[in-house]
């Protein structure tokens, strides 16, 4: 049996020593005291898996000791021991929160069974706490990485919306983090202990989406060999996140509207209505208003979904967040790949900060993950980044208006970017890169040293 810490409070010395000796032989860590006051003093500042408390003790009896333990340490399991094994004493102990009770003389086998039950219960409670802690850590608001005023407004709205039952429509370009916002809303809501079910409406073929959402009965269509529970049934009591809601077919839109209006739906092939208690969070990157004008998206469904609208700004409009996100993803993927990468070179960081990120946060995350995987040192350099970042920089410098750099500084930046571009093209082979640039290899090495460029040649296998 797994070692556990047990506190014994027993005024009879012989009984106390007997229990202490037996439990130590069984592999438990044991502290033994003679009365309730000593027990409370010992518990203060110490962790115990179980307290064995005698019902009748001087100074502070077992029942009063139990009451104090329940008040001060509600998670500590207590088993009462009594020579007065009447129904009244057992009931009194259980009413005050005792896990169980034993009658004297103590049956040691029975004691071991109780201890086994206590350990199983303790392990289950700890597992639940660990799971809850992991979920809270993963989805807590302070782990949504942002620092910009625009995202501050978004998260303020999320915090106000989360406790309600209101339907929410999250809008924003692809890769802005709409699913992350849905997570934050759900896990900060009263439904956090219930399921969060996610459905990507664009990833499931139209012919299967209705069955995916609402389920089907056996024989309702070819291949329906048994009844299937839909995602709305799975989410009952919790939240359903419908991503890319703008891709729903007209028929599915009608059925979703009924769920929102009537709080009920029917499985495919069934005439029986099923009641559901589900909060809906929808998301889209499409212009729903344009879809409504074209008759592709129902106005009545739009107004049902758009009770609260949360717009996520693209990354190019919240550049203050890029630095925070770079560091966040760097730590995340260094840990996942068991690497000790602590920083980026100045050049690499500059390239990442200047990139416009058409793919938003998802693109930045992919760039950092790729760089961490390819990095061979303790800091990511430009050679770990994809070529288009460097190419875009060298071209953008020539077109960038309102530049405050001096001409020599600008020329140096362009020269450095062109050298990096040539090295990338030729996999770090300096002879070929120099030839491409129209300079000697000696001059190339000099300029690499001048600009702090460290580019390892990639050997062909």
N, C-alpha and C positions, 0 to 999 in steps of 0.2 A: 504493500500500500504506500502511496506517495506520502512523504514526510509532511507533517503539519504541526502547527504550534497549538498546544492545548493548555488552558488555564484550569486548575482544579481549586475550588474553594470548599474545604471540608474541615470542620472543627475537630473531628475524631482523628487523632494522629495515626493510629494503626490503619484505619481505612484510607486515609490520605496517602500514606506511604505505599500501601498495597496498590492503589490505582496508579500512583506515580511510577512505581517500579514496573508494573505490567505494561503500561503504555510506552515507556522508554524501550523496553525489550521489543515492542512491536514496531519500533522505528520512529516514534513521535518525539517531538521536542516538547517538554512538559515543564510548567511552572506550577508550584503548589503553595497555597496560602491557607490560613486557618479561619478566616472570616470574611464577611462581605466587604468591610471597609478596605481591608488589604487587597481584595480582589479588584475593587475600583481603582485603587492606587496603582496596581500593577498594570491594569489595562491602559491607563493613561500613558501615552508615549510608546506603547508596544502594540504589535499586531498579533492577533490570535485568530485561528480558524474556528475555534470552539471554546466555550466556557462550560465546565461541569460544575454546577452550583448545588450545594446541599440546601435542602428546604429549611431545615431548622439549625440556625447558628446564633451564637451570642452577638451582641452589639448591633448587627444589622442582619436580619434574617434573609433567607433565600429569595422570598417574594419581593421584598423591598430592594434587594440587590438587583433582581431581574428588572424591576421597574426603572431603576437608574441606568442600567445598561441599555435598555430599550430607548430611553430618553437621550442618552449621550452617544451611544454607539449602536444605532438601529440595525446595522448590517451584521453585527456579531451574533452568530447562532448560539443559543443557550439551551442546555439540557439540564433539567432539574433532577436531583437525586433525593429520595425521601424514604424513610422507614414507615411513613404514614401513608401507605399506598391507597388512600381512599379516593373515591370519585371526586370529592370536593377539592382536594389538594391538586389533583391532576387538572381539573377544569380551571381552577384559579390560575395555575401556571400557564396553561395554554392560552387563557384569555389575555394574559399579560405579554404574550408573544414568545413563550418557550417553544422551541422546535419539537421537543419530545420530553419524556420523563422516564426515569428508571427507579425501580423500587429496590430497597436494600433487603438482604445482601445483594450486591450488584452481580448480575450474571455477566461475566466478562465477554462471552460470545455475543450476547445481546448488545453490549457496549460497542463491540467491533462493528456489528451490523449498522448501528446508528452512526458511527463514525464514517463508515463507507457512504452512507446516505448523505451525510453532511458534506463530505468531500465532493461527491458528485454534484450536489446542489451548488457548492461554492465554485466549482469549475464552470458550471453552466452560467452562473451569474457573471463570472469573470469574462467568459467568452462573449456574453451579451454586451457587457460593458466595453470590451475591446472593439467589438463590431460597431457599436454605437459611436465610440470615440473615433474610429477610422472614418465612418460616414460623416461625422460632424467636421472632422479635420479636412476631409476631402471637399466638402461642400459649404464650409463655413464662409461667411461673407468676407472675412479678412484673408481668405485664400483666393479670392477672385482678384487677380493682379491688375491694379489700376492706380493711377495717381492724377489723371487729368480731370479737369472740371466737368467735362462732358460725361465721363464715366461715373463721376461722383453723383451727378444728377440721376443717372440710370440706376445706380445702386440704392440711392435714396428712395426712388420710386419702387424698386423691388422690395425694399424693407417695409414699405407701407402696404403694398399689395399682398405680400405673402400670407399674413394671418387671415385674409378673407377667403371666401369661397368663389370669388369672381373669376370668370373666364378671362384669359390674358392672350393677346396676340403679340408675339415678339417679332419685330421686323429688323431687317438688316441684310447687308451683302453676305454672300457665302464666305464662311470662315471668320465671321466676327464674334462667334461664341454664343449663338442663340441657345444651343443645348445647355451650355453652362448656366445661363440665366434661368432656364427651366429647372435645372437642378437646384439652384439657389432658392427659387420660389418654393419648390416642393419641400425641401429639407428645413425651411424656416417656417413652415405652415403647420397647423394642427394635424395634418395628414401625414406628417413625416414618418410615422411608424407604420404606415400602410404602403402598398406598392406604388412605385413610379414606373409606369409602362411606357416605352418609347416606340413609336412607329414612324418610319420614314416613308411618307406617301409616294415619293418619287422612286424609291428603290424596289417597290413591289409592283408587279404587273397589274394593270387595271382589272383584269379578269379575276385576280386573286385577292385584291385589296379588300373588297367587301367581306369576303369570308374571313380575312385576317382580322378585320376590325370587329365583326359581329358574330363570327363563328358560323357553323353550319350543322345541319342534321345529316345523319347517315342517308346516302342515296339522293341527296339534294342536287348533285351534279356528277358527271362522270369522274370517277376517282375518289369520290367521297365515301370511303369504305366504313367510316365510323363518325360519330358525333365529335365535333371539335369546338372547344371553348374559344371565343374570340377575345381580343385584347381589352375590350370594354369590360367584359366579365372578369378578366384577370385583375383589372385596375379597380374593381369595386371597393369603395371606401378610401381610395387613394387618388392618384393623379395620372392622367394620360397625356403624353406629349406627342402631338401630331406635327412632325416636321414636314416642311414643304407642302403646306396645306393648299397652296395655289395649284397643285397638280392633281387635285381630286376630280374625278369624272362627275358629270352632272347627276347621275344616279346615286352615287355615293354621297354627294353633297346633300341631296334630299334626305337620306337616311341619317346623316350626321345632324342635320337641322332638327329632325324629330327627337334625337337623343338630347339635344340641348334644350328643346322646348318641353318635351314630355317626360324626360328622365327615364326613357324606356326604349327598347329596340327589340327586333326579332332576329333570330338566327336564320340563315338561308335555309329554305325548305320547311320553315315552321310558321304557324299562325299564332303562336303563343308569345305574348309580350313579356319581356324580362325587365324588371325594374333595376335601375343602376344608380349608384351614388358616386359619381366621378367628377373631379374637377378637370376641365380641359385647358391645357396650355397649347396654343398653336404657334407655328412659326413659318415664315416665308421670306424669301429674298426677292420675290416677284412683286410687281406693281399691281396690287389687287384692284385698285381703282380703274386701271386700264383694262384689266380682265373683265370687270363688271360692265364697262362701256361696250366691250366686244360681245357681251352676253356669255362669256365663258364661266364667270363666277357669279353665284347667286347673291343678290343684294341682301336678302333677308338673312342668309347665313353669315355674310360679312358683318352685319350689325350685331348678330349674336356672338360672334367671335371677338369683335373689336370693342368689347366693353372697356377694357384697359389696354392701351397700346403702348408698347415699350420699343423705342427705336434705338438700335445699337449703332453707334457711329463707326465708320470704317477706320482702320488703323492710321491711314494717312491724315485723318482729322483729329487724332489724339496722339501725336508724336511723343508727348511726354511719357506715354506708357511703354514705348519701345524699349527704353533702357531697362525698365523694371522687368519686362517680359523676357528680354535676352538673358538677364541674370537668373530669372526663375527657371526657364527651360534649360539653361546651362547646368544648373544644379540638378534638375530632375533627370536629364539624360546622362549626366556623368555618373549619378548614383545607379541608374538602371543598367548602364554598361560597365559598371565597376571600374571607372576611370577617375583619376585625380586631376581633372581639368578645372582650373580655378579661375581662368580669365581669358580674355581675347586680346590679341595684339591691337595697338592703336589703329592700325590700318584696317584690320578686319572689322573692328567696332564702327569705324567711320563709314565703311561700305554698308554695313547693316543699318546704320542710322539714316543714311541718305536714300535707301531703297524705297520706292513708293508703295510696295506691298499690295498689288492688285488682288492677291489671295488672302489678304488680311492676317489675322493672328495665326490661322492655320498654316499659312505660307511661312511665317516667321518660325513657328514651331518646327516645321519640317526642315528648314534651313539649319537650325541649331542642332536638331537630332542628327542630320547628315554630317555636320561639321564635327560633332562629338565622336561619331563612329570613325571618321576618317583621320581625326587628329592623332598625331604620334608623339606629341609632347604634352606639356602641362598648360599650354595656352593655344587657343584656336588662332590660326593665321589665315591670310588671304588664300593660301593654297588649299585650305580646307573648305572654301566656299565655292559655289558653282560659278562658272565663267561669266554668265550673263550679268552678274553683279558688277564685275570689274569692267566689262565692256560698256555697260550702261553708264558707269561713272566717267570713263574717259570721254565718251561721246557727250554726256550731259554737261561736262565742264565747259565745252566750247559753246554751248547754247544757253547756259544759265545766266539770266539777267540779274542786274543789281549786285554783282559780286564785289566784295570790298577788298579782296586780296590784291597785292601788287602784281605786276606783270611777271617778275621773276618767280614769285611764289606760285602763280598759276601755271607757269611753264613747267616748274618742277613737279607739280602735282600731275600734270598731263604726262610728263616723261615717265614718272614712276608708274602710273597706271598702264602706259603702253608697254613698259618692261614686264610688268606682271602679266599682261595679256599675252605677250610673246612666250613667256615661260609656261603659262598654262597651255598654250597651243602646242608646245613642243615637250610637254611633260617634264619640264625642269632641265632639259638638255641645253646647256648654256651655249654651246657652239652653234646649234641650229637657231636658238633665240637671237643670238647676236647677228647672225646672217640675215634673219628676217627683219631685224631692226636697222640693218645697214651700218653696224658698228663692229669693232673688233671685240673678241672675247675678253681681252684685257680691259677695255673700256667698260664693257658690260659688268665685269666683276667689280670694277671701281665704283660704278653707279649703284650696284646692288649694296655694296658696303656703305655708300653715302646715304642711301635711303633706308637702310636697315632691313633689306629684303633677304629673307632666309628661305630659299626654295630648294627642296630636296629633289634631286633627279629621280624619276621613276624608271627603274630598270625593267626592260621587257623580258618576259619569261621565255 
